[in-house]
Amino acid sequence: MEIPVMVGAGLVVIGVGLGIGRIGGSAMEAIARQPEAYGKIQTAMLIAAALIEGIGFAALFAV
Amino acid sequence: MRKTFFTRFFLVATLLLAQFTFANEQEHEAEEHGKDLKTEIKEYISHHLKDSHDFSLFSYTKENGEHKYVGFPLPVILWDNGLKVFSSSKFHHGETIAEVDGNHYKLYHSKIYKTDSEGTINYDEEHHPTNVKPLDFSITKNVVMIIVTGLLMLWLFTSLARSYAKNNGIPTGAGRFFEPIVLYIRDDIARPNIGEKRYKKYMPFLLTIFFFIWFLNIFGLTPLGINVTGNIAITFALALMTFLITNFTGTKDYWMHQFNPLGNTMPWYAKIPLYIILVPIEILGLFIKPFSLLIRLYANMQAGHIVLMSLIGLMFIFKSWLGSPLSFFLAFAISLIEILVALLQAYIFTMLSALYFGFASEDHHEEGHENDPELVHL
């Protein structure tokens, strides 16, 4: 595979990692603030993470 | 009573299935003799990921170079100026050319092409075959798995419903595992997104989609090599159903919202420059939302299988005391994650479908009435 393709794939993975990391981080903070809302926060976090991962996979497969 | 029925059913099914299993002896050409481990692993992985016309459970090579396949062939149904049905054992795993009614068919890379008696395949510049392909309606491995999953779900849920009727609303046995899941789909996925009035219409579809995708994903993790949801045609069909249901049950407000997103908030001459950009994006979003469902499920499953099989193959490449156990444990950990991903992807698909149904069936909000200056607030 050519170099630009590999660089593009690497950038996509960086983007996905940063995005999901930030969501995870803010979910942790929210749980720390209000531990009884743990279920709802976890649900929302998983949904957002799956959306970002979907875009990441689409980009990787197009590459 | 139900427990003995369960065990009897599975005993009969296993015995019936065992009648059809037999081993085919194969002699391989000299070209395959010098295959090194990496190409063999790559072939094995791609065989696992692709659909095939026979249900081969596993194959092994004996010491004198013969391949033995254990499995059973599936019927091939073609439409080529007439219906032709034959067993895929005539293909001998891609080795020979099947001759049916004077037509010759050759299996090349899991697709059937029509050739002459020599088996020539004409390639174009990009090394794609240009032979005529007859319409292929065969019962392949994926079709068998879909039918099996459908029958399993049918049996499971009808017996669940019957146990409710017998026991006055309290589930027994396997029902105790499925009832919280069904209630979760109703209370936390359907009701918040679709609203109280209309969620009942969409519940059968959401439940079916959830359990279908979940069971198919779990079946893909077994070593039988059945990769159904990692097939883009199947996820395309599921996303197409979501798309059709969203659009055919959309209320008038939904379509108005698509083509008139800003509503009453601005006079018409101010909306035109915005609409030139906004309306194409909305229409594009109409197609991209189910498309993302399709890609997400397909890519997650496919990538998971590739990673898992590559790690298992890595075990055989590192023939050492240190590398192989490490890759074994890594493969084990990743397969645990894959079990979680199976459930998660089914949940995400159902959740996003419910969200799109909610968009489609929303009632008329009061748009722009809040800023009405005529109202006097006391």
Chai-1 contact restraints between the chains, C-beta under 6 A:
chainA,res_idxA,chainB,res_idxB,connection_type,confidence,min_distance_angstrom,max_distance_angstrom,comment,restraint_id
A,A50,B,I348,contact,1.0,0.0,6.0,A-B,restraint_1
A,G54,B,S292,contact,1.0,0.0,6.0,A-B,restraint_2
A,G54,B,R296,contact,1.0,0.0,6.0,A-B,restraint_3
A,F57,B,A299,contact,1.0,0.0,6.0,A-B,restraint_4
A,A58,B,I295,contact,1.0,0.0,6.0,A-B,restraint_5
A,F61,B,A299,contact,1.0,0.0,6.0,A-B,restraint_6
